[in-house]
């Protein structure tokens, strides 16, 4: 039993060593600088998105439910940004997944705002309300701009998150390979665990 414990300790030592060696070699995980740049981009896009939501609420009263969903997405992104600014490496986990999803949601919602505003502007033109139609056309452009920016930031976030997933997979495979080598050595020396 003592030999089995020593063998397990040896395996854990090698797994830990592989993780450290991997970290010192090729860097595949997103760095703090890369994540902080993404957070800055997200913050700027979020400010534009919040401005769009405010305009949407004023110009398109009948879309109150959509505006509420937009605000929830913006609040989620704000919460994630605050958390990640104090711990950028938190992006390499569930928080990063949330950021990617919320950016996609925000981009899509801003695009829906652009479409809704353009459709409503047509109705206002047909009704002869030129001022309201012009306001809605302006809102449509603003929503489209916000959507484009959010989409671009979302692509950056997705790319970073994809790197994180790839690095996790690579690290897990390396650890599994090391464990298998250790188990093979233990088996070769007759130190297999008893059931």
Secondary structure as GFF3:
##gff-version 3
##sequence-region A 1 195
A	DSSP	alpha_helix	2	24	.	.	.	ID=ss1
A	DSSP	alpha_helix	32	59	.	.	.	ID=ss2
A	DSSP	three_ten_helix	61	63	.	.	.	ID=ss3
A	DSSP	alpha_helix	64	86	.	.	.	ID=ss4
A	DSSP	three_ten_helix	88	91	.	.	.	ID=ss5
A	DSSP	alpha_helix	94	127	.	.	.	ID=ss6
A	DSSP	alpha_helix	130	188	.	.	.	ID=ss7
###
